[in-house]
Amino acid sequence: MEYPKRNKVLIIGSGPAGLTAAIYCARANLNPIVFEGYQAGGQLTMTTDVENFPGFPEGIMGPNLMDLLRSQAQKFGAKCITRQIDNVNFSSQPFVLQSGSDILEADSVIISTGASAKLLGIKGEDKFVGKGLSTCATCDGFFFKDKSIHVIGGGDSAMEEAIFLTKFASKVTVLHRRDTLRASKIMVDRAIKNPKIDFIWNANPKEFLGNDDKGLNGLIYKDTKTGNDINIDTDGVFVAIGHNPNTSLFKDVLDMDSSGYLITEGKSSKTNIPGVFASGDVQDSTYRQAITAAGSGCMAAIDAERFLEEKGEL
Ligand SMILES: Cc1cc2nc3c(=O)[nH]c(=O)nc-3n(C[C@H](O)[C@H](O)[C@H](O)COP(=O)(O)OP(=O)(O)OC[C@H]3O[C@@H](n4cnc5c(N)ncnc54)[C@H](O)[C@@H]3O)c2cc1C
């Protein structure tokens, strides 16, 4: 095994939350081990410019930011393992975790497995994420100043994104596959009253179009009423059809809300099992930002350290 079997702190996930937890744990001499998972560096590795992470006035490319966080954690002794955790048993101490055929033990665990934006799974989607196609208006709205853009979705998050995007874009067109919206009445009213927002109803997106140089510049949707394929130009698309927290591993093990987000206690990172902590998007359906994820990773590390101290493990 390329890592110790018994660990004081095992961190699951290597996005801003997991790596910030690793920096703090490593500096507290807890020798954290980080299981990075299939997406080492987390969601920011899917994007280009990050302009709202403090400390980078010129902005920084998402993958570069994550490389810096990983180097910082490793500099203080964190071990990053590019493997997945496949199973957990939190029923007794030490906790038992499985990665492939390896069995590990940990006195405390920090869960930072993030959340994934739901995507449509249509042609061109993977190619244009971060190149004109976004799943986060707060993150990327600023890049679409005076542009004509499209938002896909019909729920509250789609309306929220569309309204937010009108601060930047010259025009926001919402594409929805039905002829009524699922969003709450108040959000629908706000969106419909907004002079910058238009709707295309009964529109089922089929393909994103563009080129390698300039990125996304169009899309094809099927008009479900007529059956016709319609080709439209766009300066950018926001897919706003919700998020899935990565919590299937913890089903029936940890308390979750109705959408599957881990529940943490009060202002802490504590889950319902003492010694198991959660940080980042996996427990945050509201903010979902790199800086809030990093902040909660710091909280989880401090909570883990205090837990170990109280148990006499330090
Ligand atoms: C395209 C895009 C652009 C964005 N732009 C910005 C931006 O400009 N500014 C901003 O603040 N935010 C931005 N965000 C949001 C930001 O990326 C997230 O809020 C942040 O990454 C959440 O961090 P996290 O550590 O909670 O989880 P994530 O970054 O989602 O990382 C989750 C980690 O968990 C790992 N994992 C999952 N399951 C397992 C398992 N079983 N075993 C081991 N590891 C596992 C994954 O491999 C991954 O490393 C953007 C998001 C996207 C998708």
The ligand as a MOL file (V3000), in Angstrom:
LIG
                    3D

  0  0  0     0  0            999 V3000
M  V30 BEGIN CTAB
M  V30 COUNTS 53 58 0 0 0
M  V30 BEGIN ATOM
M  V30 1 C -17.3670 25.0140 -14.6870 0
M  V30 2 C -17.3250 25.5580 -13.2620 0
M  V30 3 C -16.8170 26.8110 -13.0410 0
M  V30 4 C -16.7530 27.3030 -11.7430 0
M  V30 5 N -16.2150 28.5320 -11.5610 0
M  V30 6 C -16.0960 29.0020 -10.3050 0
M  V30 7 C -15.5050 30.2800 -10.0630 0
M  V30 8 O -15.1030 30.9770 -10.9980 0
M  V30 9 N -15.4160 30.6930 -8.7810 0
M  V30 10 C -15.8720 29.9490 -7.7220 0
M  V30 11 O -15.7350 30.3890 -6.5620 0
M  V30 12 N -16.4550 28.7640 -7.9140 0
M  V30 13 C -16.5780 28.2680 -9.1740 0
M  V30 14 N -17.1810 27.0640 -9.3920 0
M  V30 15 C -17.7190 26.3420 -8.2270 0
M  V30 16 C -16.5770 25.6550 -7.4800 0
M  V30 17 O -15.8260 24.9030 -8.4050 0
M  V30 18 C -17.1130 24.7520 -6.3860 0
M  V30 19 O -17.9190 25.5070 -5.4990 0
M  V30 20 C -15.9750 24.1290 -5.5990 0
M  V30 21 O -15.1070 23.4290 -6.4610 0
M  V30 22 C -16.4910 23.1710 -4.5270 0
M  V30 23 O -15.3900 22.6130 -3.9060 0
M  V30 24 P -15.4720 21.2400 -3.1180 0
M  V30 25 O -14.1130 21.0310 -2.5720 0
M  V30 26 O -16.6000 21.2520 -2.1830 0
M  V30 27 O -15.8250 20.1230 -4.1800 0
M  V30 28 P -15.3560 19.7780 -5.6570 0
M  V30 29 O -14.5350 20.8370 -6.2690 0
M  V30 30 O -16.5980 19.3350 -6.3330 0
M  V30 31 O -14.4170 18.5120 -5.4340 0
M  V30 32 C -14.9460 17.2770 -5.0540 0
M  V30 33 C -13.7980 16.2990 -4.9480 0
M  V30 34 O -14.2880 15.0860 -4.3810 0
M  V30 35 C -13.6870 14.0030 -5.0700 0
M  V30 36 N -14.5140 12.8140 -4.8270 0
M  V30 37 C -15.8360 12.6230 -5.0540 0
M  V30 38 N -16.2020 11.3820 -4.6790 0
M  V30 39 C -15.0860 10.7910 -4.1810 0
M  V30 40 C -14.7930 9.5050 -3.6290 0
M  V30 41 N -15.7350 8.5640 -3.4970 0
M  V30 42 N -13.5180 9.2280 -3.2480 0
M  V30 43 C -12.5390 10.1530 -3.3670 0
M  V30 44 N -12.7580 11.4080 -3.8520 0
M  V30 45 C -14.0080 11.6940 -4.2710 0
M  V30 46 C -13.5920 14.4680 -6.5130 0
M  V30 47 O -12.6170 13.7090 -7.2200 0
M  V30 48 C -13.1600 15.9190 -6.2740 0
M  V30 49 O -11.7450 15.9660 -6.1190 0
M  V30 50 C -17.2510 26.5360 -10.6590 0
M  V30 51 C -17.7870 25.2720 -10.8880 0
M  V30 52 C -17.8240 24.7810 -12.1770 0
M  V30 53 C -18.4010 23.4100 -12.4190 0
M  V30 END ATOM
M  V30 BEGIN BOND
M  V30 1 1 1 2
M  V30 2 1 2 3
M  V30 3 2 2 52
M  V30 4 2 3 4
M  V30 5 1 4 5
M  V30 6 1 4 50
M  V30 7 2 5 6
M  V30 8 1 6 7
M  V30 9 1 6 13
M  V30 10 2 7 8
M  V30 11 1 7 9
M  V30 12 1 9 10
M  V30 13 2 10 11
M  V30 14 1 10 12
M  V30 15 2 12 13
M  V30 16 1 13 14
M  V30 17 1 14 15
M  V30 18 1 14 50
M  V30 19 1 15 16
M  V30 20 1 16 17
M  V30 21 1 16 18
M  V30 22 1 18 19
M  V30 23 1 18 20
M  V30 24 1 20 21
M  V30 25 1 20 22
M  V30 26 1 22 23
M  V30 27 1 23 24
M  V30 28 2 24 25
M  V30 29 1 24 26
M  V30 30 1 24 27
M  V30 31 1 27 28
M  V30 32 2 28 29
M  V30 33 1 28 30
M  V30 34 1 28 31
M  V30 35 1 31 32
M  V30 36 1 32 33
M  V30 37 1 33 34
M  V30 38 1 33 48
M  V30 39 1 34 35
M  V30 40 1 35 36
M  V30 41 1 35 46
M  V30 42 1 36 37
M  V30 43 1 36 45
M  V30 44 2 37 38
M  V30 45 1 38 39
M  V30 46 1 39 40
M  V30 47 2 39 45
M  V30 48 1 40 41
M  V30 49 2 40 42
M  V30 50 1 42 43
M  V30 51 2 43 44
M  V30 52 1 44 45
M  V30 53 1 46 47
M  V30 54 1 46 48
M  V30 55 1 48 49
M  V30 56 2 50 51
M  V30 57 1 51 52
M  V30 58 1 52 53
M  V30 END BOND
M  V30 END CTAB
M  END
